[in-house]
Amino acid sequence: MLMTPICGAGSIDCHRQTTCHACQEPSNLLHSTPLARRKRPAFALVRAKAQSPSDKSGSSNRNKTEAKEDLGLGLKAVWYGAEQFGNVVGLRNKKQRTELQRQPTQMTRQEVLDSIKRDYDETYFFTGAGEMEAYEADCTFADPFTSFNGVERFKKNVSNLGGLLQEIKLDIYDWQEADGQLETKWRVSGIVQLPWRPLLAAAGGTTHVFSQETGRVVKHIEMWDVEPGKVLKRLLKPAARTPSSRWETLMLSVHQGDVRGVWLAASAPILKYSAPVVGVSLITKVLTGHGLSGGFLGGVEGVSWLLLVAAFVTQAQQLMKNVSL
């Protein structure tokens, strides 16, 4: 078939149609409208419309939504990092975990509720110690950070991280039973096994969704009523009201923003660890006539001298103050 202009509009590009859209004359051949007569693309209208105030507001809302999505991605990254950290910590635990075999049998509602109560008595979602026999093996576990399936993965995660906690306390202050689910509200706290022994405390709620076929829990949805910033700040503060160790004194000063207190608490360890570097520096100067060679070692040497002198003066002042008392 030849490309032949047969209409009054002329032709430059080629297309096939029954009626020419430029001249409205019948056409079975290949032709098109000249470039000069082409209609403006529809997206120009969309572009103009996007400049209206209402659309600017919509754009702002989209930006906020994207920001929330970015925040969600950040929280998920933190959660996965915590999960991997828990796996590393769990390597210290030599006990072999045996997967709980779950028979696809039905459970009555009362049996399920009694089993969940026993799990709460074991603080299961912080320790992984509960049997969790009322849950389907592929139960979905979700919280503000992530969502995954599998009771064994859940127990592994919480038992690894829970191994860092002591003196765990759980208070169930609300228990609401419905036709297809159970809603609980709780407060939990524990001492984190770090040198300064901070207190980890949070509040939230859990929704247990039951299967219509087996009666077991098929969804375990947690909501945390806590601000991440406050949790992180609390982790810098020792649980003890009166510090009983240098670490507790140091971290309490960090929490309070007391720069002088931080230096007083850190000066003794600084003196301890900078003294060997200064000693090596002195020996090197006696043997070679100059200090440690190299930019890096030279920098470490200079910083160690400064810290040693400052820490020594601080410790001497503290000693004289204690003697005078």
C-alpha positions as CSV (number, residue, x, y, z in Angstrom):
1,M,0.0,0.0,0.0
2,L,1.3,3.4,-1.0
3,M,1.5,6.5,1.3
4,T,-0.5,8.9,-0.8
5,P,-2.1,12.2,0.3
6,I,-5.7,12.2,-1.0
7,C,-7.5,14.6,1.3
8,G,-7.6,18.4,1.4
9,A,-5.6,18.5,4.5
10,G,-2.4,17.1,2.9
11,S,-0.2,14.6,4.6
12,I,3.2,14.4,6.3
13,D,3.0,11.5,8.8
14,C,1.1,8.3,8.1
15,H,-1.8,6.5,9.9
16,R,-4.8,4.3,9.0
17,Q,-8.4,5.2,9.6
18,T,-11.8,5.3,7.8
19,T,-12.3,9.0,8.1
20,C,-9.6,11.6,8.1
21,H,-9.6,13.4,11.4
22,A,-8.4,16.6,9.8
23,C,-10.7,17.0,6.7
24,Q,-13.5,14.5,7.7
25,E,-13.3,13.0,4.2
26,P,-13.4,9.2,3.8
27,S,-10.0,7.7,3.4
28,N,-8.7,4.1,3.2
29,L,-5.2,5.0,2.4
30,L,-2.2,6.0,4.7
31,H,-2.1,9.8,5.4
32,S,-2.2,12.2,8.3
33,T,-2.6,15.8,9.2
34,P,0.2,18.4,8.7
35,L,2.3,19.3,11.7
36,A,0.8,22.8,11.7
37,R,-2.7,21.5,12.2
38,R,-2.0,18.9,14.9
39,K,-4.0,19.4,18.1
40,R,-2.1,20.3,21.2
41,P,-1.5,17.4,23.4
42,A,-3.9,16.7,26.2
43,F,-1.2,16.7,28.9
44,A,-0.9,20.5,28.4
45,L,-4.3,20.8,30.1
46,V,-3.3,18.6,32.9
47,R,-0.1,20.7,33.4
48,A,-2.2,23.9,33.6
49,K,-4.6,22.3,35.9
50,A,-1.8,21.3,38.2
51,Q,-1.1,24.9,38.9
52,S,-4.4,25.6,40.7
53,P,-4.4,26.2,44.5
54,S,-6.4,23.1,45.1
55,D,-3.9,20.9,43.3
56,K,-1.1,22.6,45.2
57,S,-2.8,21.4,48.4
58,G,-3.1,18.0,46.9
59,S,0.6,18.0,46.0
60,S,1.4,19.0,49.6
61,N,-0.6,16.1,50.8
62,R,1.2,13.7,48.5
63,N,4.5,15.0,49.8
64,K,3.4,14.3,53.3
65,T,2.3,10.8,52.3
66,E,5.6,10.2,50.7
67,A,7.4,11.4,53.9
68,K,5.3,9.0,56.0
69,E,6.2,6.2,53.6
70,D,9.9,7.1,53.9
71,L,9.5,7.1,57.7
72,G,7.8,3.7,57.5
73,L,10.8,2.4,55.5
74,G,13.1,3.7,58.1
75,L,11.2,2.1,60.9
76,K,11.2,-1.2,59.0
77,A,14.9,-0.9,58.6
78,V,15.3,-0.4,62.3
79,W,13.1,-3.4,63.0
80,Y,15.1,-5.7,60.6
81,G,18.3,-4.4,62.2
82,A,17.0,-5.3,65.6
83,E,16.0,-8.7,64.4
84,Q,19.5,-9.4,63.1
85,F,21.0,-8.1,66.3
86,G,18.7,-10.5,68.2
87,N,19.9,-13.3,66.0
88,V,23.5,-12.5,66.9
89,V,22.7,-12.3,70.6
90,G,20.9,-15.6,70.3
91,L,24.1,-17.4,69.2
92,R,25.2,-17.2,72.9
93,N,22.2,-19.3,73.9
94,K,23.2,-23.0,73.3
95,K,19.7,-24.4,74.1
96,Q,18.3,-26.2,71.1
97,R,14.8,-25.0,70.1
98,T,12.4,-27.6,69.1
99,E,9.6,-26.6,66.8
100,L,6.2,-27.0,68.3
101,Q,4.1,-29.5,66.2
102,R,0.6,-28.1,65.7
103,Q,-2.1,-30.5,64.8
104,P,-4.8,-29.0,62.5
105,T,-7.5,-29.7,65.1
106,Q,-10.1,-27.3,66.3
107,M,-10.0,-25.6,69.7
108,T,-13.0,-24.3,71.6
109,R,-13.1,-20.6,72.3
110,Q,-12.5,-21.2,76.0
111,E,-9.5,-23.4,75.3
112,V,-8.0,-20.7,73.1
113,L,-8.6,-17.9,75.7
114,D,-7.1,-20.1,78.5
115,S,-4.0,-20.8,76.4
116,I,-3.6,-17.1,75.6
117,K,-3.8,-16.2,79.3
118,R,-1.1,-18.7,80.0
119,D,1.1,-17.1,77.3
120,Y,0.6,-13.7,78.8
121,D,1.6,-15.1,82.2
122,E,4.9,-16.0,80.6
123,T,5.3,-12.6,79.0
124,Y,5.5,-14.4,75.7
125,F,5.9,-11.4,73.4
126,F,9.0,-10.3,75.3
127,T,10.5,-13.7,76.2
128,G,9.1,-16.2,73.7
129,A,8.6,-18.5,76.7
130,G,4.9,-19.3,76.1
131,E,3.7,-22.4,74.3
132,M,1.5,-20.4,72.0
133,E,-0.5,-23.6,71.2
134,A,-3.6,-21.5,70.4
135,Y,-1.9,-20.0,67.3
136,E,-1.8,-21.4,63.8
137,A,1.7,-22.3,62.7
138,D,1.6,-19.8,59.9
139,C,-0.1,-17.1,62.0
140,T,0.5,-13.5,60.8
141,F,2.3,-11.3,63.2
142,A,2.2,-7.5,62.6
143,D,3.2,-4.4,64.4
144,P,3.9,-0.7,63.3
145,F,7.3,-1.8,62.0
146,T,6.8,-5.0,60.0
147,S,4.6,-8.0,59.3
148,F,5.6,-11.7,58.8
149,N,4.2,-15.2,59.1
150,G,5.3,-18.0,61.4
151,V,5.1,-18.7,65.2
152,E,8.6,-20.1,65.3
153,R,10.1,-16.9,63.7
154,F,8.1,-14.8,66.2
155,K,9.4,-16.9,69.2
156,K,12.9,-16.8,67.9
157,N,12.9,-13.0,67.5
158,V,11.4,-12.2,70.9
159,S,13.4,-14.8,72.8
160,N,16.7,-13.4,71.4
161,L,15.9,-9.8,72.2
162,G,14.2,-10.8,75.4
163,G,17.4,-12.5,76.5
164,L,18.8,-9.0,77.1
165,L,16.0,-8.1,79.6
166,Q,15.7,-8.8,83.3
167,E,13.0,-8.1,85.8
168,I,10.3,-8.1,83.2
169,K,6.9,-6.9,84.4
170,L,3.6,-7.1,82.4
171,D,0.3,-5.6,83.4
172,I,-2.8,-6.5,81.4
173,Y,-5.3,-3.8,82.3
174,D,-7.9,-4.4,79.6
175,W,-9.3,-7.7,78.2
176,Q,-12.1,-7.4,75.6
177,E,-13.6,-10.6,74.0
178,A,-15.6,-10.3,70.8
179,D,-17.1,-12.8,68.3
180,G,-14.1,-13.1,66.1
181,Q,-11.2,-11.6,68.1
182,L,-9.7,-10.7,71.5
183,E,-8.3,-7.3,72.2
184,T,-6.0,-6.7,75.1
185,K,-4.2,-3.6,76.4
186,W,-1.0,-3.8,78.5
187,R,2.0,-2.1,80.0
188,V,5.4,-3.8,80.1
189,S,8.8,-2.9,81.5
190,G,12.2,-4.6,81.9
191,I,15.8,-3.8,82.8
192,V,18.1,-4.0,79.7
193,Q,21.4,-5.9,80.4
194,L,23.7,-3.0,79.5
195,P,26.5,-1.7,81.8
196,W,24.3,1.2,83.0
197,R,21.1,-1.0,83.3
198,P,18.5,1.3,81.6
199,L,14.8,0.7,81.9
200,L,12.8,-0.3,78.8
201,A,9.1,0.6,79.3
202,A,6.2,0.7,76.9
203,A,2.5,0.4,76.6
204,G,0.3,-0.9,73.8
205,G,-2.3,-3.4,72.8
206,T,-2.7,-6.6,70.9
207,T,-5.6,-7.9,68.7
208,H,-5.9,-11.7,68.4
209,V,-8.0,-12.6,65.3
210,F,-9.5,-16.1,65.4
211,S,-9.9,-18.5,62.5
212,Q,-13.5,-19.4,61.7
213,E,-12.4,-23.0,60.8
214,T,-10.1,-24.0,63.6
215,G,-10.8,-21.3,66.2
216,R,-7.1,-20.7,66.6
217,V,-5.3,-17.3,66.3
218,V,-4.5,-16.5,62.6
219,K,-3.5,-12.8,63.1
220,H,-1.6,-11.2,66.0
221,I,-1.6,-7.4,65.6
222,E,0.4,-5.3,68.0
223,M,0.0,-1.5,68.5
224,W,2.5,0.4,70.5
225,D,1.5,3.6,72.4
226,V,5.0,5.0,72.6
227,E,7.2,7.5,70.9
228,P,10.5,6.1,69.6
229,G,12.4,9.2,70.6
230,K,11.3,8.9,74.2
231,V,12.3,5.2,74.2
232,L,15.8,6.0,72.9
233,K,16.2,8.8,75.4
234,R,15.1,6.5,78.3
235,L,17.7,3.9,77.2
236,L,20.4,6.5,78.1
237,K,19.1,6.8,81.6
238,P,20.0,4.2,84.3
239,A,17.0,2.6,86.0
240,A,18.5,3.1,89.4
241,R,17.7,6.5,91.0
242,T,21.1,6.6,92.7
243,P,24.0,5.6,90.5
244,S,26.0,2.7,91.9
245,S,28.7,2.4,89.2
246,R,30.8,4.6,87.0
247,W,28.8,3.5,83.9
248,E,25.5,4.5,85.6
249,T,27.0,7.9,86.6
250,L,28.3,8.5,83.1
251,M,25.0,7.7,81.3
252,L,23.0,9.6,83.8
253,S,25.1,12.7,83.1
254,V,24.6,12.0,79.3
255,H,20.9,11.8,79.8
256,Q,20.8,15.1,81.8
257,G,23.2,16.9,79.4
258,D,25.7,17.4,82.1
259,V,29.0,17.9,80.3
260,R,31.1,18.3,83.4
261,G,29.5,15.2,84.9
262,V,30.3,13.2,81.8
263,W,33.9,14.3,82.0
264,L,34.2,13.5,85.7
265,A,32.8,10.0,85.1
266,A,34.9,9.3,82.0
267,S,38.2,10.8,83.2
268,A,39.3,7.6,85.1
269,P,38.8,5.2,82.2
270,I,40.5,7.8,79.9
271,L,43.5,7.9,82.3
272,K,43.6,4.1,82.3
273,Y,43.6,3.6,78.6
274,S,45.7,6.7,77.5
275,A,48.5,5.9,79.9
276,P,49.8,2.8,78.0
277,V,49.9,4.8,74.7
278,V,51.9,7.6,76.4
279,G,54.2,5.0,77.9
280,V,55.0,3.5,74.5
281,S,55.5,7.0,73.2
282,L,58.1,7.8,75.9
283,I,60.0,4.5,75.3
284,T,60.0,5.2,71.5
285,K,61.4,8.7,72.1
286,V,64.2,7.3,74.3
287,L,65.2,4.6,71.7
288,T,64.8,6.5,68.5
289,G,64.8,10.2,69.5
290,H,61.3,10.8,68.2
291,G,57.8,9.7,68.9
292,L,55.5,7.3,67.1
293,S,55.9,7.4,63.4
294,G,53.2,7.9,60.9
295,G,50.3,10.3,60.6
296,F,47.7,8.0,62.4
297,L,50.0,6.9,65.2
298,G,51.3,10.4,65.6
299,G,47.7,11.7,65.9
300,V,46.9,9.0,68.5
301,E,50.0,9.9,70.4
302,G,49.1,13.6,70.5
303,V,45.5,13.0,71.6
304,S,46.6,10.5,74.2
305,W,49.0,13.0,75.8
306,L,46.3,15.7,75.9
307,L,43.7,13.3,77.4
308,L,46.2,11.9,79.9
309,V,47.1,15.3,81.2
310,A,43.5,16.5,81.5
311,A,42.3,13.3,83.1
312,F,45.2,13.3,85.6
313,V,44.5,16.9,86.6
314,T,40.8,16.0,87.1
315,Q,41.5,12.9,89.1
316,A,44.0,14.8,91.3
317,Q,41.4,17.5,92.0
318,Q,38.8,14.9,92.9
319,L,41.3,13.2,95.2
320,M,42.2,16.4,97.0
321,K,38.5,17.3,97.3
322,N,37.7,13.9,98.9
323,V,40.7,14.2,101.3
324,S,39.6,17.7,102.4
325,L,36.2,16.3,103.2
